[in-house]
């Protein structure tokens, strides 16, 4: 009879797992190759068969509910151990079954029509800024930071991200910019300070909208930086530049083509768009059950192949494609450490079960980028082939120019987030 213990014995090749079952019997797995180590204990007999039936989801829920306790090491050590052996876990019968089922119904899981898209956004982004303030940088950037040398602080790396994006947009004074999925407004406000441009930021999060609008008021730029509670599909007019950071993951696989058609229709004839999204080196796949149920309902990080397939029929030019490999892993390391440093405050805000869930989320995401196949791409898109210089040399030169300009305003822009959130 197939059991959880046979599964673990077969799957764990690197590192070692010590497991104490609900009867107090100790089991040892692994040790064949050096790797991460952890010791766990079941407090419920039911946890054993539940995890066997659906390891990825039910193991997470067992930890959240206290049915799985980490006795030695941390939950991050346990997740690291799992990812060190993930290719073996992926071959187990239960994982093959659930992954196959998810592939068959993924279009239903990602059916992000307008009403459902709004509900999905609320489920993640409207849980309260007090939680996000515990681990994000001072500008509240909730997307992959940029670590060109790997040594920057999270504050520095998020500034480098905004600078890199602004450089690729190749902004000119007097232009109109659309920011799809504007978050708490940091990128839109940055763009409005590095160039004399008008920016429209759109979001489906009421709480983010309130903070973003207040930040624009504090900085005195409300006349040219507007924020609206509206779906990207409902935006009208044309823009010289379109930027979308961390939004494509919320579109859904069947809406990729309509998304790029919308970007095309919003671009002026000489317009440029910059699309920044989580992706993978692997073929098209599915969102893991834990992330889909508890963190990003309706979310899916599209592969590069299916993204380009959706882009090609639009007639737009793919002007540049850049792959960020480890950057999000480093970002998540910073977020996870900052969250753990403030865990007591997080428990007061959200409760113990939520914080266990959030620890899982940050640890899983970090391992996916540093041990798994996930990455981030930035696609630069235009209606015409020559709307930006034909080599990438201009990006570095523009970044140097923007770095000089930042000294005039960067402190005020980031301080506006704290003031708006404190009110």
Secondary structure as the mmCIF struct_conf table of DSSP 4:
data_model
#
loop_
_struct_conf.conf_type_id
_struct_conf.id
_struct_conf.beg_label_comp_id
_struct_conf.beg_label_asym_id
_struct_conf.beg_label_seq_id
_struct_conf.end_label_comp_id
_struct_conf.end_label_asym_id
_struct_conf.end_label_seq_id
HELX_RH_AL_P HELX_RH_AL_P1 UNK A 4 UNK A 11
STRN STRN1 UNK A 14 UNK A 20
TURN_TY1_P TURN_TY1_P1 UNK A 22 UNK A 23
BEND BEND1 UNK A 24 UNK A 24
STRN STRN2 UNK A 26 UNK A 30
BEND BEND2 UNK A 32 UNK A 32
STRN STRN3 UNK A 33 UNK A 42
BEND BEND3 UNK A 43 UNK A 43
HELX_RH_AL_P HELX_RH_AL_P2 UNK A 45 UNK A 53
BEND BEND4 UNK A 54 UNK A 54
HELX_RH_AL_P HELX_RH_AL_P3 UNK A 55 UNK A 65
TURN_TY1_P TURN_TY1_P2 UNK A 66 UNK A 66
BEND BEND5 UNK A 67 UNK A 67
STRN STRN4 UNK A 68 UNK A 72
BEND BEND6 UNK A 73 UNK A 73
HELX_RH_AL_P HELX_RH_AL_P4 UNK A 75 UNK A 84
TURN_TY1_P TURN_TY1_P3 UNK A 85 UNK A 85
HELX_RH_AL_P HELX_RH_AL_P5 UNK A 86 UNK A 89
TURN_TY1_P TURN_TY1_P4 UNK A 90 UNK A 91
BEND BEND7 UNK A 92 UNK A 92
HELX_RH_AL_P HELX_RH_AL_P6 UNK A 93 UNK A 109
TURN_TY1_P TURN_TY1_P5 UNK A 110 UNK A 110
HELX_RH_AL_P HELX_RH_AL_P7 UNK A 114 UNK A 125
TURN_TY1_P TURN_TY1_P6 UNK A 126 UNK A 126
BEND BEND8 UNK A 127 UNK A 127
HELX_RH_AL_P HELX_RH_AL_P8 UNK A 129 UNK A 133
TURN_TY1_P TURN_TY1_P7 UNK A 134 UNK A 135
BEND BEND9 UNK A 136 UNK A 136
TURN_TY1_P TURN_TY1_P8 UNK A 138 UNK A 139
BEND BEND10 UNK A 143 UNK A 143
BEND BEND11 UNK A 148 UNK A 150
HELX_RH_AL_P HELX_RH_AL_P9 UNK A 154 UNK A 169
TURN_TY1_P TURN_TY1_P9 UNK A 170 UNK A 170
TURN_TY1_P TURN_TY1_P10 UNK A 173 UNK A 174
STRN STRN5 UNK A 176 UNK A 180
BEND BEND12 UNK A 181 UNK A 181
TURN_TY1_P TURN_TY1_P11 UNK A 183 UNK A 184
BEND BEND13 UNK A 185 UNK A 185
HELX_RH_AL_P HELX_RH_AL_P10 UNK A 186 UNK A 194
BEND BEND14 UNK A 195 UNK A 196
STRN STRN6 UNK A 198 UNK A 203
BEND BEND15 UNK A 204 UNK A 204
HELX_RH_AL_P HELX_RH_AL_P11 UNK A 206 UNK A 219
TURN_TY1_P TURN_TY1_P12 UNK A 220 UNK A 220
TURN_TY1_P TURN_TY1_P13 UNK A 222 UNK A 224
STRN STRN7 UNK A 225 UNK A 229
HELX_RH_3T_P HELX_RH_3T_P1 UNK A 232 UNK A 234
BEND BEND16 UNK A 237 UNK A 237
STRN STRN8 UNK A 239 UNK A 245
BEND BEND17 UNK A 246 UNK A 246
HELX_RH_3T_P HELX_RH_3T_P2 UNK A 248 UNK A 250
TURN_TY1_P TURN_TY1_P14 UNK A 251 UNK A 251
HELX_RH_3T_P HELX_RH_3T_P3 UNK A 253 UNK A 255
HELX_RH_AL_P HELX_RH_AL_P12 UNK A 256 UNK A 266
STRN STRN9 UNK A 267 UNK A 280
BEND BEND18 UNK A 281 UNK A 284
HELX_RH_AL_P HELX_RH_AL_P13 UNK A 289 UNK A 290
HELX_RH_PI_P HELX_RH_PI_P1 UNK A 291 UNK A 295
TURN_TY1_P TURN_TY1_P15 UNK A 297 UNK A 298
HELX_RH_AL_P HELX_RH_AL_P14 UNK A 304 UNK A 312
TURN_TY1_P TURN_TY1_P16 UNK A 313 UNK A 315
STRN STRN10 UNK A 317 UNK A 324
BEND BEND19 UNK A 325 UNK A 326
HELX_RH_AL_P HELX_RH_AL_P15 UNK A 327 UNK A 341
TURN_TY1_P TURN_TY1_P17 UNK A 342 UNK A 342
HELX_RH_AL_P HELX_RH_AL_P16 UNK A 343 UNK A 350
HELX_RH_AL_P HELX_RH_AL_P17 UNK A 352 UNK A 370
TURN_TY1_P TURN_TY1_P18 UNK A 371 UNK A 371
BEND BEND20 UNK A 372 UNK A 373
STRN STRN11 UNK A 374 UNK A 382
BEND BEND21 UNK A 383 UNK A 384
TURN_TY1_P TURN_TY1_P19 UNK A 385 UNK A 386
BEND BEND22 UNK A 387 UNK A 388
BEND BEND23 UNK A 390 UNK A 391
TURN_TY1_P TURN_TY1_P20 UNK A 392 UNK A 392
HELX_RH_AL_P HELX_RH_AL_P18 UNK A 393 UNK A 406
TURN_TY1_P TURN_TY1_P21 UNK A 407 UNK A 409
HELX_RH_AL_P HELX_RH_AL_P19 UNK A 410 UNK A 422
#
